[in-house]
Amino acid sequence: MRSEKCGELEKLQAEMKEYLNFYNKTVESLEFDLNAIDHTLSLHEIRINAENIPSIYKHPVNSKSK
């Protein structure tokens, strides 16, 4: 029983570490992209304040509702 719990814990910790690595890489990539976009906007002759551009949140499509 203890060995099963220990095995479950180790598996979950490994999965969590893998997920956190993926999450961190995704966040870094998005931050890099946003900085590149903001830099590109700053080069435009018409000044655009990037903070005035609202965020868009994508929602997953529920296939059951179709």
ZANU-209586 format. One record per residue: residue number from 1; chain; y negated, x, z of N, C-alpha, C, O in turn. Coordinates in steps of 0.1 Angstrom, whole numbers. Example, Ala and Ser with C-alpha at 12.3 -4.5 7.8 and 13.67 -1.06 7.14 Angstrom:
// residues 2
+-------+------+-------+-------+-------+-------+-------+-------+-------+-------+-------+-------+-------+-------+
: timar : zaza :  n_c2 :  n_c1 :  n_c3 : ca_c2 : ca_c1 : ca_c3 :  c_c2 :  c_c1 :  c_c3 :  o_c2 :  o_c1 :  o_c3 :
+-------+------+-------+-------+-------+-------+-------+-------+-------+-------+-------+-------+-------+-------+
:     1 :    A :    57 :   132 :    78 :    45 :   123 :    78 :    33 :   132 :    78 :    33 :   142 :    85 :
:     2 :    A :    22 :   128 :    71 :    11 :   137 :    71 :     0 :   129 :    79 :   -11 :   134 :    80 :
+-------+------+-------+-------+-------+-------+-------+-------+-------+-------+-------+-------+-------+-------+
// end
This chain:
// residues 66
+-------+------+-------+-------+-------+-------+-------+-------+-------+-------+-------+-------+-------+-------+
: timar : zaza :  n_c2 :  n_c1 :  n_c3 : ca_c2 : ca_c1 : ca_c3 :  c_c2 :  c_c1 :  c_c3 :  o_c2 :  o_c1 :  o_c3 :
+-------+------+-------+-------+-------+-------+-------+-------+-------+-------+-------+-------+-------+-------+
:     1 :    A :    12 :     8 :     0 :     0 :     0 :     0 :   -13 :     9 :     0 :   -22 :     6 :    -8 :
:     2 :    A :   -13 :    19 :     9 :   -25 :    27 :     9 :   -26 :    35 :    -4 :   -37 :    36 :    -9 :
:     3 :    A :   -15 :    40 :    -9 :   -16 :    47 :   -22 :   -21 :    39 :   -33 :   -28 :    44 :   -42 :
:     4 :    A :   -18 :    26 :   -33 :   -23 :    17 :   -43 :   -38 :    15 :   -42 :   -45 :    15 :   -52 :
:     5 :    A :   -42 :    13 :   -30 :   -57 :    11 :   -28 :   -64 :    24 :   -31 :   -75 :    24 :   -37 :
:     6 :    A :   -58 :    35 :   -28 :   -65 :    48 :   -31 :   -65 :    50 :   -46 :   -75 :    55 :   -52 :
:     7 :    A :   -55 :    46 :   -53 :   -54 :    47 :   -68 :   -65 :    38 :   -74 :   -71 :    42 :   -84 :
:     8 :    A :   -66 :    26 :   -69 :   -76 :    16 :   -74 :   -90 :    22 :   -72 :   -98 :    21 :   -81 :
:     9 :    A :   -92 :    27 :   -60 :  -106 :    33 :   -57 :  -109 :    44 :   -67 :  -120 :    45 :   -72 :
:    10 :    A :  -100 :    54 :   -69 :  -102 :    65 :   -77 :  -104 :    60 :   -92 :  -113 :    66 :   -99 :
:    11 :    A :   -97 :    50 :   -96 :   -99 :    45 :  -110 :  -113 :    39 :  -111 :  -120 :    41 :  -121 :
:    12 :    A :  -117 :    31 :  -101 :  -130 :    24 :  -102 :  -141 :    35 :  -101 :  -151 :    33 :  -108 :
:    13 :    A :  -139 :    45 :   -93 :  -150 :    55 :   -92 :  -151 :    63 :  -106 :  -162 :    66 :  -110 :
:    14 :    A :  -140 :    65 :  -112 :  -140 :    72 :  -125 :  -147 :    63 :  -136 :  -155 :    68 :  -144 :
:    15 :    A :  -144 :    50 :  -135 :  -150 :    41 :  -145 :  -165 :    40 :  -142 :  -173 :    39 :  -152 :
:    16 :    A :  -169 :    40 :  -129 :  -183 :    39 :  -126 :  -190 :    51 :  -131 :  -201 :    50 :  -136 :
:    17 :    A :  -184 :    63 :  -129 :  -191 :    75 :  -134 :  -192 :    75 :  -149 :  -203 :    79 :  -154 :
:    18 :    A :  -182 :    70 :  -156 :  -183 :    69 :  -170 :  -194 :    59 :  -175 :  -202 :    62 :  -184 :
:    19 :    A :  -195 :    48 :  -168 :  -205 :    38 :  -171 :  -219 :    43 :  -168 :  -228 :    42 :  -176 :
:    20 :    A :  -220 :    50 :  -157 :  -234 :    55 :  -153 :  -238 :    66 :  -163 :  -250 :    67 :  -167 :
:    21 :    A :  -229 :    74 :  -168 :  -232 :    84 :  -179 :  -237 :    77 :  -191 :  -247 :    81 :  -197 :
:    22 :    A :  -230 :    67 :  -195 :  -234 :    59 :  -207 :  -247 :    52 :  -205 :  -256 :    53 :  -214 :
:    23 :    A :  -249 :    46 :  -193 :  -262 :    39 :  -190 :  -273 :    49 :  -190 :  -284 :    46 :  -196 :
:    24 :    A :  -272 :    61 :  -184 :  -282 :    71 :  -184 :  -286 :    76 :  -198 :  -298 :    78 :  -201 :
:    25 :    A :  -276 :    78 :  -206 :  -278 :    83 :  -220 :  -285 :    72 :  -228 :  -294 :    75 :  -236 :
:    26 :    A :  -282 :    59 :  -225 :  -288 :    48 :  -232 :  -303 :    47 :  -228 :  -312 :    45 :  -236 :
:    27 :    A :  -306 :    48 :  -215 :  -319 :    48 :  -210 :  -328 :    59 :  -216 :  -339 :    57 :  -220 :
:    28 :    A :  -322 :    71 :  -216 :  -329 :    83 :  -221 :  -332 :    81 :  -236 :  -343 :    84 :  -241 :
:    29 :    A :  -323 :    75 :  -244 :  -325 :    73 :  -258 :  -336 :    63 :  -260 :  -344 :    65 :  -269 :
:    30 :    A :  -336 :    52 :  -252 :  -346 :    42 :  -254 :  -360 :    47 :  -250 :  -370 :    44 :  -257 :
:    31 :    A :  -361 :    55 :  -240 :  -373 :    61 :  -236 :  -378 :    71 :  -247 :  -390 :    71 :  -250 :
:    32 :    A :  -369 :    79 :  -253 :  -373 :    88 :  -263 :  -378 :    80 :  -275 :  -389 :    83 :  -281 :
:    33 :    A :  -371 :    69 :  -279 :  -376 :    61 :  -290 :  -389 :    54 :  -288 :  -398 :    54 :  -296 :
:    34 :    A :  -391 :    49 :  -275 :  -404 :    43 :  -272 :  -416 :    53 :  -273 :  -427 :    50 :  -277 :
:    35 :    A :  -413 :    65 :  -268 :  -423 :    76 :  -269 :  -427 :    79 :  -283 :  -438 :    82 :  -286 :
:    36 :    A :  -416 :    80 :  -292 :  -419 :    83 :  -306 :  -427 :    72 :  -312 :  -436 :    74 :  -320 :
:    37 :    A :  -424 :    59 :  -309 :  -431 :    48 :  -314 :  -446 :    48 :  -310 :  -455 :    46 :  -317 :
:    38 :    A :  -447 :    50 :  -297 :  -461 :    51 :  -291 :  -469 :    62 :  -298 :  -481 :    61 :  -300 :
:    39 :    A :  -463 :    74 :  -300 :  -469 :    85 :  -307 :  -473 :    81 :  -321 :  -485 :    84 :  -325 :
:    40 :    A :  -464 :    74 :  -328 :  -467 :    70 :  -342 :  -479 :    60 :  -342 :  -488 :    61 :  -350 :
:    41 :    A :  -479 :    51 :  -332 :  -490 :    41 :  -331 :  -503 :    48 :  -329 :  -514 :    44 :  -333 :
:    42 :    A :  -503 :    59 :  -321 :  -515 :    66 :  -317 :  -521 :    73 :  -330 :  -533 :    76 :  -330 :
:    43 :    A :  -513 :    76 :  -340 :  -518 :    82 :  -352 :  -524 :    73 :  -362 :  -531 :    77 :  -371 :
:    44 :    A :  -522 :    60 :  -360 :  -528 :    50 :  -369 :  -543 :    49 :  -367 :  -548 :    51 :  -356 :
:    45 :    A :  -549 :    47 :  -378 :  -564 :    47 :  -378 :  -569 :    35 :  -370 :  -580 :    36 :  -364 :
:    46 :    A :  -562 :    24 :  -370 :  -566 :    12 :  -361 :  -559 :    14 :  -348 :  -547 :    15 :  -347 :
:    47 :    A :  -567 :    15 :  -337 :  -561 :    18 :  -324 :  -553 :     6 :  -319 :  -558 :    -6 :  -319 :
:    48 :    A :  -541 :     8 :  -315 :  -532 :    -2 :  -310 :  -528 :     2 :  -296 :  -522 :    13 :  -294 :
:    49 :    A :  -530 :    -6 :  -286 :  -526 :    -4 :  -273 :  -511 :    -8 :  -271 :  -509 :   -20 :  -271 :
:    50 :    A :  -502 :     1 :  -270 :  -488 :    -3 :  -269 :  -484 :   -12 :  -257 :  -475 :   -19 :  -258 :
:    51 :    A :  -492 :   -11 :  -247 :  -490 :   -20 :  -235 :  -493 :   -34 :  -238 :  -488 :   -43 :  -231 :
:    52 :    A :  -500 :   -37 :  -249 :  -503 :   -51 :  -253 :  -491 :   -57 :  -261 :  -492 :   -69 :  -264 :
:    53 :    A :  -482 :   -49 :  -265 :  -470 :   -54 :  -273 :  -460 :   -59 :  -263 :  -454 :   -51 :  -255 :
:    54 :    A :  -457 :   -72 :  -263 :  -447 :   -77 :  -253 :  -433 :   -73 :  -256 :  -429 :   -70 :  -268 :
:    55 :    A :  -425 :   -72 :  -246 :  -411 :   -69 :  -247 :  -403 :   -81 :  -252 :  -407 :   -92 :  -250 :
:    56 :    A :  -393 :   -78 :  -259 :  -384 :   -88 :  -264 :  -370 :   -86 :  -258 :  -365 :   -75 :  -259 :
:    57 :    A :  -364 :   -96 :  -252 :  -351 :   -95 :  -246 :  -341 :  -103 :  -255 :  -343 :  -115 :  -258 :
:    58 :    A :  -331 :   -96 :  -259 :  -321 :  -102 :  -267 :  -311 :  -108 :  -258 :  -306 :  -102 :  -248 :
:    59 :    A :  -306 :  -120 :  -261 :  -296 :  -127 :  -253 :  -283 :  -128 :  -262 :  -284 :  -130 :  -274 :
:    60 :    A :  -272 :  -125 :  -255 :  -259 :  -126 :  -263 :  -257 :  -140 :  -268 :  -261 :  -150 :  -262 :
:    61 :    A :  -251 :  -141 :  -280 :  -248 :  -154 :  -286 :  -235 :  -159 :  -280 :  -225 :  -152 :  -279 :
:    62 :    A :  -235 :  -171 :  -275 :  -223 :  -177 :  -269 :  -215 :  -184 :  -281 :  -219 :  -194 :  -286 :
:    63 :    A :  -204 :  -178 :  -284 :  -196 :  -182 :  -295 :  -190 :  -196 :  -293 :  -186 :  -203 :  -302 :
:    64 :    A :  -188 :  -200 :  -280 :  -183 :  -213 :  -277 :  -192 :  -225 :  -281 :  -187 :  -236 :  -283 :
:    65 :    A :  -205 :  -222 :  -281 :  -214 :  -233 :  -284 :  -215 :  -236 :  -299 :  -222 :  -246 :  -303 :
:    66 :    A :  -208 :  -228 :  -307 :  -209 :  -231 :  -322 :  -199 :  -241 :  -326 :  -198 :  -244 :  -338 :
+-------+------+-------+-------+-------+-------+-------+-------+-------+-------+-------+-------+-------+-------+
// end
